[in-house]
Amino acid sequence: MYNEYFGFSAAPFSIAPDPRYLFMSERHREALAHLLYGLRVDGGFVLLTGEVGTGKTTICRCLLEQVPDDCDIAFILNPKLDTVELLATLCDELHVPVAAGERSIKVLVDRINRHLLDANARGRKTVLIVDEAQNLSTEVLEQLRLLTNLETHERKLLQIILLGQPELRERLAQPELRQLAQRIVARYHLEPLSRQEVGAYVNHRLAVAGGQQRLFADAIIDRLYRLSGGTPRLINVICDRALLGAYVEGKTSVGRSTLDKAAGEVLGPVPQAFPARRIVLAAALGVALAGGAAAALHYGLAVPAAKTTASVATAPTASEPAPPAAPEGKAADAGITAAGARPVAAEAAAPTPEKPIAWPKPDEHWLHEVMAVRSLFAQWGLDARLMGIEDACRLAARRDFDCLRREGSLDELRAMNTPAIVELRQPDGPNFLATLLALDGERARIAFAGDTHDVSLDALRRQWHGTYTLLWRMPSGWHRTVGAGMRGSDVAWVVRQLARWEGLTEPDTPAGTYTARIEERMRAFQRSTGLPEDGVVGPMTVVRLAALSDPGAPVLTKQAQ
């Protein structure tokens, strides 16, 4: 509709994966190089992952234009298949004839093997490309691994390239898929565009479409980057709507209000509850990285996958009720004398009321959850990029961590002494999530909107809902609340942790029984740390115990030596 108005020969921001519009940023060039490498090596898997809309499919289409003449390509676009359907689809792609009544796994694999042997004898290489591979079932992934077993004495007969969203990396890190993971010969994760690349990307597409005029000023590109997070597909859709808006309004370039309106139409209304929608989280990366100190906290380091642990969230137990809310503040007014008169000096010295804690930019409120999660996980050196709380906690559970969610008080959090996500009210806007990083006397340090803020505990108490989520590193095999008379390895761990706190070199109950004596010692530990003194090792207590042997664990308040 607006092509003639702006002088375009074609729509510049179509979301179709047209290789003509492929913008080769440094990371896109590296991604394409990995795929080209996959066409040259013999056997194994090549893995390309990236967030929704970062350009994986477009790069793959570009790859198809560079396929050597001696290479046969099978392309599976719909991975929602069972094992038989996948093998049958592969046969269709390779033009392997199979009768309708012969579609068993054995028959299909035998036909594929014969075809691959014949192709190899003719000097041809066969490559299977699977798009949206995060949707493959575990059974189908295992069958793909078995297909890479087809070989001659000299070489593997099938090369497989998997394209998928970031969760594909997490799936392949699971123990049941470790054999497949060991066969990945090259892997690359495609990141969104940087601010500079967004400008170059927009200008590149405009130039390819034949545009001659400057339609997006630098300030508008800055805004586009913040709204899209550097995700090419979101850039395309927002720019397409913005150009349509400029055309309707009779303007010669895109202004701020036009861009914001277009983004609102693309991203939809601002979500008021969490977890946020994935399409919104996909747009959040660029803004989150543009923040200050909190966003700079080592976001890029992912820890190696570890064994799967217990459940994601631990429910509160009756043995550890949440303590009552802390008082709002001192009731006495220091400015009132015993006779009831108010001295002039005291009135003049009255402190200025503290401003409410508020999200600084309402139009970016939808970032609140992903940024709070990233701030919390960064404290532990974990990467929770583009994740809401639910997804991040599932990721943590695969890395020997657990999320604890409760309702409580600042005294409770002070007792557990570990950073946590808290939900805050604001006077003129929706609730938002912030990360409590430190407690120091009557002040707290919290992170939200990409920056850290020093606030009073009174202000925090007034606006905090009382719900929180914290992260902690689980001991091996921990799975229950421990109390009197129990036995097992988890009891032995509790005894060792108590001995560590008491400064003992050897536990006095090597058999691992939770005796009355141990319960007495546990009450002393709870009393000294401000925990509910019930002698039971519930969620709050185990978090505090685990920190005793975890020198790298972040804390809210540094303990005196």
C-alpha positions in Angstrom: 0.0 0.0 0.0 2.8 2.4 0.9 5.4 1.2 -1.6 4.6 3.7 -4.4 4.3 6.5 -1.9 7.9 6.0 -0.6 9.3 4.8 -3.9 9.9 1.1 -3.0 10.1 -1.6 -5.7 9.0 -4.2 -3.1 7.9 -4.3 0.5 11.1 -3.6 2.5 10.0 -5.3 5.8 8.3 -8.5 4.7 8.8 -11.3 7.2 9.2 -13.9 4.4 12.8 -15.4 4.6 14.0 -13.8 1.4 17.8 -14.2 1.2 18.0 -10.9 -0.8 17.3 -9.1 2.5 19.7 -11.1 4.6 21.6 -8.6 6.7 25.0 -10.2 7.4 26.0 -8.9 10.8 29.1 -10.5 12.3 27.0 -13.0 14.2 25.0 -13.9 11.1 28.2 -14.5 9.2 29.4 -16.8 11.9 26.1 -18.6 12.0 26.2 -19.2 8.2 29.9 -20.3 8.5 28.8 -23.0 11.0 26.1 -24.3 8.6 28.5 -24.3 5.7 30.9 -26.3 7.9 28.1 -28.7 8.4 27.9 -29.4 4.7 31.6 -30.3 4.6 32.1 -32.6 7.7 31.2 -36.2 7.7 28.4 -37.2 10.1 27.3 -35.8 13.4 25.0 -32.9 14.2 25.3 -29.2 13.6 23.3 -27.0 16.0 22.0 -23.5 15.3 19.8 -21.9 17.9 18.4 -18.5 18.4 15.4 -16.6 19.8 12.2 -16.4 17.8 12.7 -14.0 14.9 16.5 -13.7 15.0 17.0 -14.9 11.4 17.7 -18.7 11.7 15.4 -19.7 8.8 16.6 -16.9 6.6 20.2 -17.9 7.1 19.2 -21.5 6.3 17.6 -20.3 3.0 20.9 -18.5 2.3 22.7 -21.8 3.0 20.5 -23.6 0.4 21.7 -21.2 -2.3 25.3 -22.3 -1.6 24.8 -26.0 -1.5 27.5 -27.8 -3.5 26.4 -29.7 -6.6 27.3 -33.1 -5.1 25.1 -32.5 -2.0 21.5 -33.7 -1.6 19.3 -31.8 0.9 16.3 -33.1 2.8 14.4 -30.3 4.6 11.9 -30.9 7.3 9.8 -27.8 8.2 7.2 -29.5 10.4 8.9 -31.4 13.3 5.6 -32.3 15.0 6.0 -35.9 13.9 6.4 -39.2 15.5 9.2 -41.5 14.6 7.5 -43.3 11.7 6.2 -40.0 10.3 9.7 -38.5 10.5 11.3 -41.4 8.7 8.5 -41.4 6.0 9.0 -37.6 5.5 12.7 -38.2 5.1 12.0 -40.8 2.5 9.7 -38.4 0.7 12.4 -35.6 0.7 15.0 -38.0 -0.6 12.6 -39.5 -3.2 12.9 -43.0 -1.7 9.9 -45.1 -2.8 8.1 -46.8 0.0 4.8 -48.6 -0.3 2.0 -47.4 1.9 1.7 -50.7 3.7 5.4 -51.0 4.5 5.8 -48.0 6.7 7.4 -49.6 9.8 10.5 -48.2 11.5 12.6 -51.2 10.3 11.5 -51.0 6.7 11.9 -47.2 6.5 15.4 -47.3 8.1 16.4 -50.1 5.7 15.2 -48.1 2.7 17.0 -44.9 3.9 20.2 -46.9 4.5 20.2 -48.4 1.0 19.5 -44.9 -0.5 22.4 -43.4 1.5 24.8 -46.2 0.5 23.9 -45.7 -3.2 24.3 -41.9 -2.9 27.7 -42.4 -1.3 28.8 -44.8 -4.0 27.9 -42.1 -6.6 30.0 -39.6 -4.7 27.1 -37.6 -3.2 26.6 -36.3 0.3 23.2 -36.3 2.0 22.3 -33.6 4.6 19.0 -33.4 6.6 18.0 -30.0 7.9 15.3 -29.9 10.6 13.7 -26.5 11.4 12.0 -25.7 14.7 13.8 -28.7 16.1 12.9 -27.7 19.7 9.5 -29.4 18.9 11.0 -32.8 18.3 10.1 -35.4 20.8 12.9 -37.2 22.7 12.0 -40.4 20.8 12.4 -38.7 17.5 15.7 -37.1 18.5 17.0 -40.5 19.5 16.0 -41.9 16.1 17.9 -39.1 14.4 20.9 -40.0 16.5 20.5 -43.6 15.3 20.4 -42.5 11.7 23.9 -41.0 12.1 25.1 -44.5 12.9 24.6 -45.4 9.2 28.1 -45.5 7.8 30.7 -47.2 5.6 34.2 -48.0 6.7 35.3 -44.6 5.6 32.6 -42.1 6.4 29.2 -41.4 7.9 26.3 -41.4 5.4 24.1 -38.6 6.9 24.8 -35.2 8.2 22.0 -33.5 10.3 21.6 -29.8 10.9 19.2 -28.8 13.7 17.7 -25.3 13.8 15.8 -24.3 16.9 14.9 -21.9 19.7 17.1 -21.6 22.8 15.2 -24.3 24.7 16.6 -26.8 22.2 20.1 -26.3 23.9 18.5 -27.1 27.2 16.8 -30.2 26.0 20.0 -31.5 24.5 21.8 -31.0 27.8 19.4 -33.5 29.5 21.0 -36.8 30.6 18.8 -38.9 28.3 20.1 -37.1 25.2 23.8 -37.0 26.2 24.7 -39.4 23.4 23.2 -37.1 20.8 24.9 -34.1 22.5 28.3 -35.8 22.2 27.8 -36.0 18.4 27.3 -32.3 17.9 30.4 -31.2 15.9 29.5 -27.5 15.7 27.1 -25.3 17.5 26.2 -21.6 17.4 23.7 -19.5 19.2 22.4 -16.5 17.2 22.0 -13.4 19.3 19.7 -10.4 18.5 21.2 -7.3 16.7 23.0 -4.6 18.6 21.9 -1.0 18.5 24.4 -0.2 15.7 23.3 -3.3 13.7 19.6 -2.3 14.0 20.3 0.9 12.2 22.4 -0.8 9.5 19.7 -3.5 9.2 16.9 -1.1 8.6 18.9 1.0 6.1 20.0 -2.2 4.3 16.4 -3.4 3.8 15.3 0.0 2.7 18.1 0.2 0.2 17.3 -3.3 -1.2 13.7 -2.2 -1.7 14.8 0.8 -3.6 14.2 3.5 -1.0 16.0 6.8 -1.5 15.0 8.9 1.4 15.8 8.8 5.1 12.7 7.4 6.8 14.0 6.6 10.3 16.1 9.2 12.1 18.7 8.1 14.6 16.5 8.8 17.6 13.8 6.7 16.0 16.2 3.9 15.5 17.2 4.1 19.1 13.6 3.8 20.1 13.1 0.9 17.6 16.0 -0.9 19.2 14.5 -0.6 22.7 11.1 -1.7 21.5 12.2 -4.7 19.4 15.2 -5.8 21.5 17.1 -6.2 18.3 15.0 -9.1 17.1 14.8 -8.8 13.3 11.3 -10.2 12.9 9.9 -7.7 15.4 11.9 -4.9 13.7 10.3 -5.9 10.4 6.7 -6.0 11.7 7.0 -2.8 13.7 8.7 -0.9 10.8 6.1 -2.2 8.3 3.3 -0.9 10.6 5.1 2.4 11.2 5.6 3.0 7.4 1.9 2.3 6.9 1.1 4.8 9.7 3.4 7.5 8.1 1.7 6.9 4.8 -1.8 7.3 6.2 -0.8 10.4 8.1 0.8 11.9 4.9 4.3 12.1 6.5 7.6 11.7 4.8 9.3 9.9 7.7 8.5 7.9 10.8 8.0 9.9 14.0 8.1 8.8 17.6 4.4 8.7 18.1 3.9 6.7 14.9 6.5 4.2 15.9 5.1 3.8 19.4 1.6 3.3 18.0 2.9 0.7 15.5 4.8 -1.1 18.3 1.6 -1.2 20.4 -0.3 -2.8 17.6 2.5 -5.4 17.2 3.2 -6.2 20.8 -0.4 -5.9 22.0 -1.4 -4.4 25.4 1.1 -4.3 28.2 0.6 -7.5 30.3 -0.3 -6.8 33.9 0.5 -10.2 35.3 3.3 -12.6 35.0 4.6 -14.8 33.5 5.0 -12.4 30.5 4.2 -13.7 27.1 7.1 -15.1 25.2 6.8 -12.7 22.3 7.2 -9.8 24.7 10.2 -11.5 26.4 11.8 -11.9 23.0 11.7 -8.2 22.6 13.2 -7.5 26.0 16.8 -8.4 25.5 18.0 -5.1 24.0 16.4 -3.0 26.7 17.6 -5.2 29.5 21.2 -5.0 28.2 20.8 -1.2 27.9 20.3 -0.9 31.7 22.8 0.2 34.3 24.5 -1.7 37.1 22.0 -4.5 37.6 21.8 -5.4 34.0 25.6 -5.5 33.8 25.9 -8.2 36.4 27.6 -11.0 34.4 24.5 -11.9 32.3 26.3 -13.8 29.6 27.8 -16.6 31.7 25.9 -19.9 31.6 26.9 -22.7 33.9 27.3 -26.2 32.6 24.3 -28.4 32.8 24.2 -30.7 35.8 22.0 -33.5 36.9 18.3 -33.0 37.3 17.2 -32.1 40.8 14.0 -32.1 42.7 10.9 -30.0 42.1 11.2 -26.4 41.0 9.3 -24.8 43.9 9.2 -25.8 47.5 6.0 -25.1 49.2 6.0 -23.7 52.8 5.4 -26.2 55.5 3.3 -26.0 58.6 6.5 -26.4 60.6 7.8 -23.1 59.3 5.0 -20.5 59.1 5.8 -17.1 57.8 6.6 -14.7 60.6 4.2 -11.8 61.1 4.9 -8.7 59.0 7.4 -6.3 60.5 6.0 -3.1 62.0 5.7 -0.2 59.6 7.9 2.0 61.7 8.2 3.7 65.0 5.0 5.0 66.4 6.5 7.7 68.6 7.0 11.1 67.1 10.5 12.4 68.2 9.3 15.9 67.6 6.6 15.8 70.4 7.7 16.9 73.9 6.5 15.3 77.1 4.2 18.3 77.6 2.7 17.9 74.1 4.3 21.0 72.6 6.1 20.8 69.3 9.4 22.8 69.3 9.9 25.0 66.2 13.4 23.5 65.6 12.1 20.0 65.4 9.4 21.0 63.0 11.8 22.7 60.7 14.1 19.7 60.7 11.4 17.2 59.7 12.7 15.0 56.9 11.2 15.2 53.4 8.9 12.3 52.7 10.6 9.6 50.6 9.2 9.3 47.1 7.4 6.0 46.3 9.3 3.3 44.5 8.0 3.4 41.0 8.8 1.9 37.6 10.4 4.9 35.7 9.0 4.3 32.2 5.4 3.0 32.1 5.7 2.1 28.5 8.4 -0.4 29.3 6.7 -1.9 32.3 6.4 -5.2 30.4 10.1 -5.7 31.0 9.7 -6.0 34.8 9.7 -9.8 35.1 12.5 -10.7 32.7 14.8 -8.1 34.1 14.1 -9.1 37.7 14.8 -12.7 36.9 18.0 -11.8 35.1 19.2 -9.7 38.1 18.5 -12.5 40.5 20.1 -15.3 38.4 23.1 -13.1 37.6 23.9 -13.0 41.4 24.6 -16.7 41.1 26.5 -16.5 37.8 23.6 -18.0 35.9 22.2 -16.8 32.6 18.4 -16.6 32.5 18.2 -14.6 29.3 14.6 -13.8 28.0 12.9 -15.9 30.7 10.0 -15.4 33.0 10.1 -16.9 36.5 8.5 -20.2 35.5 11.0 -21.0 32.7 14.0 -19.7 34.7 13.1 -21.9 37.6 12.8 -24.9 35.4 16.2 -24.1 34.0 17.6 -23.8 37.5 16.2 -27.2 38.4 18.5 -28.8 35.8 21.5 -27.1 37.3 21.4 -28.2 40.9 19.4 -25.1 41.9 15.9 -24.6 43.3 13.4 -21.7 43.5 11.7 -21.1 46.8 8.5 -19.1 46.7 6.8 -17.9 49.9 4.9 -15.1 51.5 6.7 -13.6 54.4 8.5 -10.5 55.7 11.7 -8.7 55.5 12.8 -10.2 58.7 12.3 -13.6 57.1 14.4 -12.7 54.1 17.0 -11.2 56.4 17.1 -14.5 58.3 17.7 -16.5 55.0 20.2 -13.8 53.9 19.9 -14.4 50.2 18.8 -12.1 47.3 15.2 -12.5 46.2 12.6 -11.2 43.7 9.9 -9.2 45.4 6.6 -7.9 44.0 6.0 -4.2 44.6 2.9 -2.0 44.4 3.2 1.5 42.9 0.7 4.3 43.6 -0.1 5.1 39.9 0.5 1.9 38.0 0.5 -1.9 37.9 2.6 -4.0 40.3 6.1 -4.9 39.2 8.9 -7.2 40.2 12.2 -6.0 41.6 15.3 -7.9 42.9 16.3 -7.3 46.5 20.1 -7.3 46.4 21.2 -6.1 49.8 20.0 -5.1 53.3 22.1 -2.6 55.4 20.6 -1.3 58.6 17.4 0.6 57.6 18.2 0.7 53.9 17.8 -1.8 51.1 19.3 -2.0 47.6 17.0 -3.2 44.9 17.3 -3.7 41.1 14.6 -2.9 38.6 14.3 -1.2 35.2 17.9 -1.9 34.5 19.4 0.0 37.5 19.9 -0.3 41.2 18.1 1.9 43.7 18.8 2.6 47.4 15.5 2.7 49.3 14.4 2.8 52.9 13.0 -0.4 54.6 9.9 1.6 55.5 9.2 2.4 51.8 9.9 -1.2 50.9 7.5 -2.5 53.5 4.8 -0.2 52.4 4.9 -1.3 48.8 5.9 -4.9 49.1 3.1 -7.5 48.6 5.0 -10.0 50.9 5.5 -12.6 48.2 9.1 -13.4 47.2 11.1 -15.9 45.1 14.7 -16.8 45.9 17.2 -19.0 44.4 19.5 -21.5 46.3 21.9 -24.2 45.4 20.5 -27.6 46.5 22.6 -30.3 48.2 22.7 -33.6 46.3 19.7 -35.7 46.9 17.7 -33.2 48.9 14.0 -33.8 48.6 12.1 -33.4 51.9 11.6 -31.7 55.2 13.7 -33.4 57.9 12.5 -33.8 61.5 12.7 -36.0 64.6 13.4 -39.7 64.1 14.2 -39.5 60.4 17.2 -41.3 58.8 19.0 -41.1 55.5 21.6 -39.2 53.5 19.8 -36.0 53.8 19.8 -36.2 57.6 23.6 -36.9 57.5 24.0 -33.8 55.4 22.1 -31.7 58.0 24.4 -33.1 60.7 27.5 -32.2 58.7 26.2 -28.6 58.1 25.4 -28.2 61.8 28.9 -29.4 62.6 30.3 -26.9 60.2 28.3 -24.1 61.8 29.5 -25.2 65.3 33.1 -25.4 64.2 33.3 -29.2 64.7 35.5 -31.3 62.6 33.4 -34.5 62.8 29.7 -35.0 63.2 28.7 -36.9 66.3 26.0 -39.0 64.5 27.7 -40.8 61.5 24.7 -43.1 61.1 22.5 -40.1 60.0 19.6 -40.2 62.5 17.8 -37.0 63.5 17.9 -37.4 67.3 16.6 -35.2 70.0 20.1 -33.9 70.5 20.4 -32.9 66.9 17.0 -31.2 67.1 18.3 -29.2 70.1 21.3 -28.1 68.1 19.1 -27.2 65.2 17.0 -25.0 67.4 20.2 -23.2 68.5 21.1 -22.7 64.8 17.7 -21.3 64.0 17.7 -19.0 67.0 21.1 -17.6 66.1 20.1 -16.9 62.5 16.6 -15.5 63.1 14.7 -18.4 61.7 11.5 -19.9 63.3 12.8 -22.0 66.2 11.0 -25.3 65.7 13.9 -27.8 65.3 12.6 -28.9 61.9 14.6 -28.6 58.7 12.0 -27.0 56.4 12.5 -24.9 53.3 13.8 -21.8 55.0 16.2 -23.6 57.2 17.7 -25.8 54.4 18.3 -22.6 52.4 20.3 -21.2 55.3 22.1 -24.5 56.0 23.1 -24.8 52.3 24.8 -21.4 52.3 27.2 -22.6 55.1 29.1 -24.7 52.6 28.7 -22.4 49.6 31.2 -19.6 49.8 30.1 -18.3 46.4 26.5 -17.8 47.4 25.4 -14.2 47.3 24.1 -12.7 50.5 21.9 -9.8 51.5 24.0 -8.8 54.5 27.7 -9.6 55.0 28.2 -11.4 58.3 30.7 -10.2 60.8 33.8 -12.4 61.0 
